[in-house]
Structure formats: C-alpha cells, structure tokens
Amino acid sequence: MLRFQCSRLVIERLDPLVNPGVVGTPHNHQIVGGNSFNASMEPVVYDPAKESTCTSCTFSEDFSNYWTANLYFQARNGSFKRVPQMVNLGLSGREGVTVYYIPPYDGKTKVTAFKPGFRMLVGDPMLRQAEGQQKQICHRCFSNLAQDPFGGAPCTGNDTTHLPLEKCEGGIRTTITFPTCWDGVNLDSPDHKSHVAYPSSGSFETTGPCPASHPVRLPQLMYEIMWDTREFNREEWETGYQPFVYSMGDATGHGQHGDYVFGWKDDALQRAMDNRCTGDSCPNVLEKQSSEAAAACILPQAAVEDIEGWIPTLPGGAPIVY
C-alpha cells in the first residue's frame, strides 16, 4: 500500500464540495495537497494537477486535495484552542494527514485509479450519534507515543466511533476510510457519495464483491489524522466527559468526515497501483520530493482567522452538541 505524509496546506473555512464558491463556510477544515485549492473548484472539469504549482504531499505528482474537520480543546472557561497534529510513525514533515492508497490484498484484483475530475466525501458533519454512522470512521486512543500496543487494524478492537472518553497520553488517531466501488460513469454526484459504494460484503480490507450498481474496483483511500492531545492532558477532566470538539461543534466525534478531489498527474496513480508501490517511496515509478519541499507548499487563508491562539468561539460560531 502507499502510505505517505501530506503536510498542512492551509486551515480554512472553505469547502468547494459542500459550499462551492463560499468564503467563510460554517466550519473550518484542514486542507492538504495541491496549492490550487480554492472555494470554486468547478465539478468534473477542475483538475488540480493542471492548476497547482506545488503539493504538500510526499509524491510530487500528487496534486489531489484531501481535507477533514479540525479538532479543538474546550477549556473550563469556555474558550477553545486548536489541537495540533503529530506526524505519523515512520514519516516526516509537519502537521497534516497520513494518506493511504491500498490495492486489494489478494494481489490479483485489478483496480482502476480515479479519473481526472473525480471527487467524493464520506461522513456526515451533522451526525451526533452512532445510528447512521458511516462505515470505517473511528478513533483510537493511544496510551503512549510508541503506540504500543498498536491495537490492530483500523476500526477494530477498542476503536470507537465516538471521541475517546479517557485521557490519551499518546494522542488520538482519527481514521477515515472511503468506498472502493464506483459506478464507472459519474465522476461526482449531487451528494458526492452516490457514485461510489462500499463492497457488498466484508470489511474494507477484503476483496468482497462490489455491488452490481458500482462494478468498478477503486483503490482503497484512507486518511489518518494524529491529534497531539498531550498538552491538554494537564487539565482536570470530569468523569465521563471529554473536552474535545470538532470544528462543526461536534463533541461526540460521530460527525467527523473527509473530502477528496483527485489530482494525480497523468497516470501516476495507476502506475503506483499496478506496481504495488509500498510506503512513501516507489523508485522508478513515482517522483518523491523532500519533506521540506512538501512542507514549504502552503496557501494563505482566504477567510483570515486565528488558528493558533485561544479563541472565544469555534471558527464560524458553531454551537456545541454533546
């Protein structure tokens, strides 16, 4: 599987899928990838690989955009501070997202790389309970920075769809896993979900059959976000209450979500899948840039707001739902 770092491009209240053209959306996201990201990325025809001049991701041919909600700590006085991220084990860069592209584990099933103009999202930012929870969006509480014991595959074992209720001395990991079956026709859909589907049986790791309505097998796209909660563990916690909240006002964790706009250059992703590229290096197949070059690819905010200090309300003023 490909597993690589995408450093932070910008933290911004933009969402060209859900709120196209709006600068100052109801909640903010962390965006990584190609620097052509903006509020108005016209569906189907917009190609980040043609519009971007740099990418914050490890592979210099990947100008895709990946974005998720941000996590905040709420102090007892009601103020908020953004929770920074750690770079995942074995990778280098600065805050951001670990991105995976996983071919079927049987080594035989052919996968079709996403096409220019392809986009999708998973999760529901308004969800506040387990009922209706998207498949394979979960949280893992690490007891130490070495992540030992690791805890097995994502969304198994002690992983929860809700935010952990205990202090996590090694931070919290969010996993967001996308569908792997495509209808083979539509690069997008009105809800940004209907043109893709999960396999009709099995977990995301299996080669379970795609439904007849979505027969084309895609690479398994997955995000991991490593929230560095350590600086907030000094705070006194109430029993059964956790003080973290996602940027859309979600203190449950059920509303976490992920968005994706494909932007690999030419056939780079298809080559990577055909050659079973592994980790964050694939010599003679993919071009890799240094972590310093990737981290240097940044965007200024369109909706300028404080992202580092203590703030009285969440960006956009989203009310908190526990």
SEVEX-417677 format. One record per residue (C-alpha): x, y, z. Coordinates in Angstrom, 3 decimals, padded with zeros to 6 digits. Example, Ala and Ser with C-alpha at 12.3 -4.5 7.8 and 13.67 -1.06 7.14 Angstrom:
SEVEX-417677
+----------+----------+----------+
|        u |        v |        w |
+----------+----------+----------+
|  012.300 | -004.500 |  007.800 |
|  013.670 | -001.060 |  007.140 |
+----------+----------+----------+
***
This chain:
SEVEX-417677
+----------+----------+----------+
|        u |        v |        w |
+----------+----------+----------+
|  000.000 |  000.000 |  000.000 |
|  001.015 |  003.612 | -000.497 |
|  001.326 |  005.374 |  002.871 |
|  002.654 |  008.922 |  002.861 |
|  002.594 |  012.285 |  004.583 |
|  000.709 |  015.322 |  003.319 |
|  001.697 |  018.369 |  005.367 |
| -000.688 |  021.194 |  006.140 |
| -001.507 |  023.396 |  003.155 |
| -003.947 |  025.679 |  004.973 |
| -006.569 |  025.681 |  007.725 |
| -009.538 |  027.408 |  006.230 |
| -013.313 |  027.852 |  006.244 |
| -013.705 |  026.660 |  002.647 |
| -015.414 |  023.572 |  001.225 |
| -015.713 |  023.515 | -002.578 |
| -017.789 |  020.322 | -002.478 |
| -020.449 |  021.197 |  000.088 |
| -020.323 |  025.014 | -000.069 |
| -018.971 |  025.853 | -003.549 |
| -017.999 |  029.482 | -004.001 |
| -018.441 |  030.361 | -000.305 |
| -015.559 |  032.031 |  001.530 |
| -016.311 |  031.622 |  005.214 |
| -018.202 |  028.329 |  005.472 |
| -019.933 |  027.253 |  008.720 |
| -016.879 |  025.334 |  009.990 |
| -013.218 |  025.059 |  009.094 |
| -011.121 |  022.243 |  007.693 |
| -007.508 |  021.283 |  007.439 |
| -006.586 |  021.003 |  003.767 |
| -003.536 |  019.251 |  002.338 |
| -002.282 |  018.627 | -001.195 |
| -002.141 |  020.829 | -004.289 |
| -001.939 |  024.598 | -003.863 |
| -004.709 |  025.352 | -006.381 |
| -007.299 |  024.578 | -003.691 |
| -009.986 |  027.281 | -003.585 |
| -013.666 |  027.855 | -002.893 |
| -014.747 |  027.409 | -006.529 |
| -013.336 |  024.202 | -007.998 |
| -015.848 |  023.532 | -010.777 |
| -017.181 |  019.964 | -010.617 |
| -015.819 |  017.398 | -013.099 |
| -013.713 |  019.819 | -015.138 |
| -011.407 |  021.175 | -012.430 |
| -008.071 |  019.359 | -012.422 |
| -005.686 |  020.223 | -009.557 |
| -002.824 |  018.546 | -011.447 |
| -003.088 |  021.236 | -014.130 |
| -003.835 |  024.167 | -011.853 |
| -001.370 |  023.593 | -008.986 |
|  002.265 |  024.660 | -008.883 |
|  003.223 |  022.653 | -005.785 |
|  001.883 |  019.999 | -003.431 |
|  002.268 |  019.488 |  000.305 |
|  002.294 |  015.699 | -000.204 |
|  005.325 |  013.413 | -000.381 |
|  004.823 |  012.421 | -004.006 |
|  005.369 |  015.425 | -006.257 |
|  002.927 |  014.065 | -008.859 |
|  000.047 |  014.088 | -006.374 |
| -001.796 |  017.417 | -006.523 |
| -005.005 |  015.955 | -005.077 |
| -006.747 |  017.757 | -002.231 |
| -007.648 |  015.975 |  000.971 |
| -009.468 |  017.692 |  003.834 |
| -011.063 |  016.944 |  007.211 |
| -012.568 |  018.740 |  010.194 |
| -010.243 |  020.185 |  012.832 |
| -010.248 |  019.178 |  016.492 |
| -010.403 |  021.767 |  019.297 |
| -009.905 |  021.655 |  023.059 |
| -012.531 |  023.488 |  025.115 |
| -011.232 |  024.877 |  028.390 |
| -013.355 |  025.194 |  031.528 |
| -013.746 |  028.946 |  030.867 |
| -015.364 |  028.112 |  027.501 |
| -012.506 |  029.197 |  025.256 |
| -011.095 |  026.982 |  022.521 |
| -007.675 |  026.062 |  021.175 |
| -006.931 |  024.025 |  018.073 |
| -005.392 |  020.612 |  018.721 |
| -002.198 |  020.241 |  016.642 |
| -001.315 |  017.039 |  014.828 |
|  001.707 |  014.787 |  015.083 |
|  003.388 |  013.297 |  012.040 |
|  002.604 |  009.583 |  011.912 |
|  005.194 |  006.932 |  012.809 |
|  007.849 |  006.420 |  010.141 |
|  007.027 |  009.599 |  008.218 |
|  008.381 |  013.150 |  008.198 |
|  007.001 |  016.615 |  007.579 |
|  004.747 |  018.838 |  009.632 |
|  001.136 |  018.743 |  010.772 |
| -001.249 |  017.202 |  008.294 |
| -002.774 |  013.941 |  007.135 |
| -001.390 |  010.461 |  006.507 |
| -002.821 |  009.263 |  003.178 |
| -003.162 |  005.636 |  002.104 |
| -003.984 |  004.120 | -001.279 |
| -004.488 |  000.383 | -000.804 |
| -004.977 | -002.172 | -003.587 |
| -006.908 | -005.403 | -002.809 |
| -004.885 | -007.686 | -000.579 |
| -005.262 | -010.722 | -002.851 |
| -002.678 | -009.268 | -005.244 |
| -004.825 | -010.256 | -008.211 |
| -007.861 | -007.999 | -008.394 |
| -007.341 | -005.144 | -010.842 |
| -008.040 | -001.671 | -009.531 |
| -008.876 |  001.350 | -011.655 |
| -007.305 |  004.595 | -010.474 |
| -009.544 |  007.604 | -010.005 |
| -010.055 |  009.750 | -013.101 |
| -009.441 |  013.497 | -013.540 |
| -012.414 |  015.373 | -012.122 |
| -013.260 |  012.633 | -009.600 |
| -014.377 |  013.735 | -006.143 |
| -016.182 |  012.239 | -003.166 |
| -016.811 |  012.651 |  000.531 |
| -017.572 |  010.356 |  003.451 |
| -019.213 |  011.003 |  006.783 |
| -021.906 |  013.408 |  007.926 |
| -020.818 |  016.573 |  009.773 |
| -024.278 |  016.832 |  011.358 |
| -024.250 |  013.326 |  012.854 |
| -024.157 |  013.236 |  016.658 |
| -024.993 |  009.590 |  017.432 |
| -023.838 |  006.152 |  016.359 |
| -027.015 |  005.487 |  014.413 |
| -026.308 |  006.302 |  010.781 |
| -022.548 |  006.213 |  011.338 |
| -020.524 |  005.948 |  008.131 |
| -018.515 |  002.746 |  007.756 |
| -014.898 |  002.879 |  008.888 |
| -014.731 |  006.296 |  010.562 |
| -013.296 |  005.802 |  014.012 |
| -010.982 |  006.997 |  016.789 |
| -008.132 |  005.220 |  018.549 |
| -006.786 |  006.273 |  021.941 |
| -003.044 |  005.682 |  022.275 |
| -001.659 |  005.201 |  025.768 |
|  001.879 |  006.179 |  024.721 |
|  003.768 |  007.807 |  021.866 |
|  005.279 |  004.489 |  020.802 |
|  001.725 |  003.285 |  020.088 |
|  002.495 |  000.051 |  021.919 |
|  000.324 | -001.961 |  021.944 |
| -000.685 | -000.782 |  018.459 |
| -004.200 | -002.202 |  018.558 |
| -004.556 | -003.942 |  015.201 |
| -006.327 | -002.865 |  012.026 |
| -008.225 |  000.449 |  011.919 |
| -011.738 |  000.477 |  013.399 |
| -011.221 | -002.795 |  015.257 |
| -010.555 | -003.728 |  018.878 |
| -011.023 | -000.786 |  021.236 |
| -011.511 |  001.810 |  018.476 |
| -014.681 |  003.872 |  018.829 |
| -016.880 |  005.910 |  016.511 |
| -017.126 |  008.487 |  019.311 |
| -014.222 |  010.503 |  020.676 |
| -012.408 |  008.662 |  023.489 |
| -013.719 |  009.418 |  026.970 |
| -010.356 |  008.931 |  028.683 |
| -007.075 |  010.806 |  028.542 |
| -004.918 |  009.552 |  025.676 |
| -001.282 |  010.011 |  026.723 |
| -000.065 |  009.188 |  023.194 |
| -002.729 |  011.182 |  021.352 |
| -005.866 |  010.312 |  019.410 |
| -005.908 |  008.919 |  015.891 |
| -008.841 |  009.501 |  013.553 |
| -009.261 |  007.046 |  010.666 |
| -011.439 |  007.930 |  007.669 |
| -011.946 |  005.221 |  005.054 |
| -013.564 |  005.768 |  001.661 |
| -015.669 |  003.414 | -000.530 |
| -013.886 |  001.206 | -003.069 |
| -016.592 |  000.620 | -005.680 |
| -017.515 |  003.083 | -008.459 |
| -020.422 |  003.170 | -010.899 |
| -017.876 |  003.566 | -013.699 |
| -019.644 |  006.583 | -015.185 |
| -020.040 |  009.561 | -012.857 |
| -017.055 |  011.487 | -011.542 |
| -019.278 |  013.094 | -008.937 |
| -022.900 |  013.028 | -007.738 |
| -025.169 |  015.632 | -006.112 |
| -024.449 |  014.277 | -002.623 |
| -020.808 |  013.437 | -003.558 |
| -021.493 |  009.889 | -002.320 |
| -023.954 |  008.088 | -004.606 |
| -021.470 |  007.384 | -007.415 |
| -019.389 |  005.222 | -005.040 |
| -020.203 |  002.365 | -002.673 |
| -018.587 |  000.023 | -000.195 |
| -018.234 | -003.673 | -001.138 |
| -021.444 | -005.610 | -000.684 |
| -019.768 | -007.805 |  001.935 |
| -016.639 | -007.847 |  004.064 |
| -014.592 | -005.092 |  005.631 |
| -012.537 | -002.514 |  003.801 |
| -009.505 | -004.832 |  003.884 |
| -011.112 | -007.648 |  001.924 |
| -011.816 | -008.185 | -001.752 |
| -015.542 | -008.523 | -001.113 |
| -017.575 | -008.120 | -004.297 |
| -018.688 | -004.705 | -005.488 |
| -022.450 | -004.296 | -005.899 |
| -023.766 | -004.605 | -009.450 |
| -024.635 | -000.916 | -009.445 |
| -020.997 |  000.004 | -008.744 |
| -018.892 | -002.639 | -010.506 |
| -015.549 | -000.836 | -010.893 |
| -012.956 | -001.505 | -008.156 |
| -011.133 |  001.586 | -006.909 |
| -008.043 |  001.860 | -004.719 |
| -008.871 |  001.982 | -001.022 |
| -008.353 |  005.609 |  000.012 |
| -007.843 |  006.165 |  003.741 |
| -006.823 |  009.108 |  005.922 |
| -005.234 |  009.046 |  009.369 |
| -005.025 |  012.194 |  011.472 |
| -002.834 |  012.032 |  014.576 |
| -004.162 |  014.529 |  017.118 |
| -001.491 |  015.604 |  019.617 |
| -003.609 |  015.938 |  022.748 |
| -000.684 |  015.787 |  025.193 |
| -000.569 |  019.483 |  026.099 |
| -004.191 |  019.298 |  027.248 |
| -003.780 |  016.249 |  029.483 |
| -002.655 |  018.530 |  032.321 |
| -006.183 |  019.868 |  032.524 |
| -008.559 |  018.395 |  035.050 |
| -011.167 |  016.220 |  033.366 |
| -014.630 |  015.442 |  034.653 |
| -015.521 |  011.758 |  034.914 |
| -017.265 |  010.569 |  031.761 |
| -016.684 |  013.860 |  029.956 |
| -014.065 |  014.607 |  027.316 |
| -013.189 |  018.229 |  026.442 |
| -012.502 |  017.900 |  022.697 |
| -014.839 |  019.089 |  019.978 |
| -014.675 |  019.048 |  016.191 |
| -014.827 |  022.331 |  014.298 |
| -018.504 |  021.855 |  013.326 |
| -019.482 |  021.868 |  017.013 |
| -019.413 |  018.093 |  017.404 |
| -018.313 |  016.933 |  020.859 |
| -019.348 |  013.336 |  020.143 |
| -016.931 |  012.521 |  017.299 |
| -019.643 |  010.959 |  015.132 |
| -019.618 |  013.932 |  012.757 |
| -016.024 |  013.565 |  011.582 |
| -015.829 |  013.454 |  007.785 |
| -013.402 |  013.554 |  004.883 |
| -013.412 |  015.112 |  001.415 |
| -011.372 |  014.226 | -001.655 |
| -010.661 |  015.786 | -005.039 |
| -008.432 |  013.628 | -007.268 |
| -005.395 |  015.366 | -008.714 |
| -002.625 |  012.905 | -009.547 |
| -000.674 |  013.867 | -012.648 |
| -001.304 |  011.787 | -015.780 |
| -001.292 |  008.039 | -014.990 |
|  000.921 |  008.238 | -011.885 |
| -001.602 |  006.677 | -009.507 |
| -002.441 |  003.860 | -011.920 |
|  001.278 |  003.101 | -012.263 |
|  001.608 |  003.018 | -008.485 |
| -001.275 |  000.566 | -008.137 |
| -000.068 | -001.643 | -010.998 |
|  003.412 | -001.794 | -009.468 |
|  002.118 | -002.399 | -005.942 |
|  004.060 |  000.580 | -004.613 |
|  004.662 |  000.428 | -000.863 |
|  005.085 |  003.097 |  001.792 |
|  006.252 |  006.595 |  000.877 |
|  008.771 |  005.643 | -001.803 |
|  008.407 |  003.921 | -005.163 |
|  011.662 |  004.302 | -007.140 |
|  011.397 |  004.399 | -010.924 |
|  007.606 |  004.649 | -010.674 |
|  006.741 |  007.770 | -008.638 |
|  008.604 |  011.039 | -008.122 |
|  009.225 |  011.853 | -004.460 |
|  010.079 |  015.254 | -003.017 |
|  011.731 |  016.061 |  000.290 |
|  009.605 |  016.612 |  003.377 |
|  010.994 |  020.163 |  003.492 |
|  009.787 |  020.874 | -000.051 |
|  006.362 |  019.434 |  000.732 |
|  006.032 |  021.453 |  003.957 |
|  007.003 |  024.623 |  002.073 |
|  003.898 |  024.322 | -000.122 |
|  001.349 |  026.477 |  001.703 |
| -001.613 |  028.733 |  000.936 |
| -002.675 |  031.960 |  002.635 |
| -006.145 |  031.911 |  004.150 |
| -008.976 |  033.355 |  002.062 |
| -011.075 |  033.795 |  005.223 |
| -008.415 |  035.127 |  007.596 |
| -008.803 |  033.849 |  011.178 |
| -006.626 |  032.949 |  014.146 |
| -005.729 |  029.261 |  014.040 |
| -003.135 |  029.111 |  016.820 |
| -004.301 |  031.044 |  019.869 |
| -007.166 |  030.751 |  022.325 |
| -010.464 |  031.875 |  020.809 |
| -013.854 |  032.568 |  022.464 |
| -015.914 |  030.562 |  019.953 |
| -015.288 |  027.970 |  017.268 |
| -014.496 |  029.483 |  013.851 |
| -017.859 |  030.200 |  012.255 |
| -019.568 |  030.175 |  015.651 |
| -020.839 |  026.589 |  015.502 |
| -022.847 |  025.671 |  018.645 |
| -021.559 |  022.689 |  020.651 |
| -023.600 |  019.484 |  020.707 |
| -022.574 |  016.867 |  023.288 |
+----------+----------+----------+
***
